Amino acid sequence: MEGTSIATMTIENIEGDDGKYSVTARSIMSDGGMLDASGHGKTTHTGGQKWNVAGIADMSDGRSFAIQGEIEFPARAFTGKMFERI
């Protein structure tokens, strides 16, 4: 699954450390199709403006993924992996 996504993420942290998030996203796939997603999970502050995230994303096509990765806020970037849940 390849594409480019734009997302709105809300993070609720206690005193700037670990917390939880919710996210809503739209992806434009490499084949031109669109896919929407919503998800939630946990955040772990790793220092500076970086947080590890782990959670679940439910896609508009019915698939569900486990998400693990890192958010770097100044770069507005997520780097990580998605694992399809079966």
Buried (B, 14 or more C-beta within 10 A) or exposed (E): EEBEBEBEBEBEBEEEEEBBBBBBBBBEEEEEEEBEBBBBBEBBBEEEEBBBBBBEBBBEEEBBBBBEBBBBEEEEEBEEEBEEEE
